[in-house]
């Protein structure tokens, strides 16, 4: 992540993996520091999920998925949050984070920097968990060539 980047772009993949409880303190902090007003109350919706098949790379509609979305303002700056599933609180917190990261008022600079450091730590932990999970999966793979060799030796 670029340290000078004040937008949410670098954070969304990490935030999407987090539970709402990990994000709740950040939402509370924003609510204490700024004026939060709903533009559209957090709600559920459906969106079409698109996918790409792996051979000819044709894009197709895989089906509809449930999302939670929220639009609000923090100190007059609009923020939008959307997540898969029924997670209205998480969508609202993400909208708050989005608004703060678009707000260039000086009072949000320390918050953005603390959040950036925290997300970088979370990203590192997420990467380590994924690598650990991948290592466990790799141990369960079967080497079919080795199995063929063993069958030939038995014959």
N, C-alpha and C positions, 0 to 999 in steps of 0.2 A: 504494500500500500504506500502511496505517495504521502509523505508527511505533510506537505502543503495542501493536499486535497481536502477541501472542507465539505465536499459533497458525499452522499451516501454510497456512491457506486462501488467503492472498494469494500464496503462493509456488508452488503446485502447477502452475499453467499454465506457468510459466517452467521449473521443474525438469523437467517432462515433456518439454520440448524439448531438454534438455541430454543430452550423452553421459555415460556413467558415469565417464570419466576426469576430467571437470570436477568431479564430485561426490566422487570418491575421497579427496582430501585432507581434506574435511570429515568423512567417515566415519572416517578414521584419527585425526583430532583428537578426535572423540567417544570412540573406543575407548581413547585414551590418558588422557582426563580422567575417564571413568566406567566403571562395571561393566556390560558388555553381555552379556546372556544371551538365547539364543533361546527363545521360547515355542513357536513352530512354525518348523522349519527352512524356509528359503526354498524355494519349490516352484513348479511350473508348474500352471496350471489353465485352465479354459475358462469364459467368461461370455457371456451372450447380449447382443449389441449391439442396442440399440433406436435407431430413427431416426424422424423425423417427415417425412412427405411435405409438399411445399410448397404444395399447392393447398388441400386440406381440412384440413390439419394433423393427419391421422390418424397415430397412433403405430403402428409395426409392428416386428417382430423382423427385423433385417437379417441375422442369422446369428451364429455363435459366433466369438469371437476368443480367441487365446492370451494369457494374462497370466502374469506372474511376481508372486508375492506373498510377503511375509515379515511375521512378527509376532515382536517381541522386546521386551525391557525394557532401559532404560538407568537405572541406579541405582534399579530397582524401578518405574519408570514405563513403561507399555505404549506401544509405537509400532507403527503398521501402515503398510506400504508396498505398493503395487501399481502395476505398469506394463504397458503392452501389449508383447507379444512375449516372447522368451526373453532376459531381462535380470535374472537372479537377484541379481547383485551390486548393481545399481541399486535393485532393490526393497528389499534389505537396508539400503542406505545411506539410502533415503527413510524406512524404518521407524525408523532411528536418529535422523534429523532430526525426525521426528514426535514421538518420545519426548522429545527434548530440548526441543522447543517446548511440550510439555505439562508439563514439569518446572519448577516454580517455585523450585527451589533457587537461591540467590544465585550459586553457582559457575558457572551457565550463562548469567547475564545478559550478560557480555561476549561470549560465543560467539554468542548470539542476535543481539546488535547487529552484530557483524562479519558474520554471515551475512546479516542484513537488508540491510546496505550492499552486500555482494557481489551478492546477488540483484537489487537495484535496478539495479546496473550491468549485470548480465546481461540484465535485462528491457529496458533502454534499447538495448543492442546488438541484441537479438532484434527489437525494433520497427524499428530502422534497417535490418536485413537484410530484414525483410518488406517495408518500404516500397521498398527498392531492387529487390527481386524483382518487386514489383507494377509499378514504373515500367518495368522491362524487358518485362514481359508487356503492359503498355499500349501499348508501342511496336509490338508485333506485331499489334495489332487492325486489322482492315480496315474502312474506312468504306464500306459498301455503297451508301449514298446518293451518295457521290462517284463510285463506279464506275458507277452508273446514269447519272449526269450525263455522264460521259465517253463512255459508249456512245451516248447520245442525240446528243452533239455529232458523233460519227463518222458517224452515219446521215444 
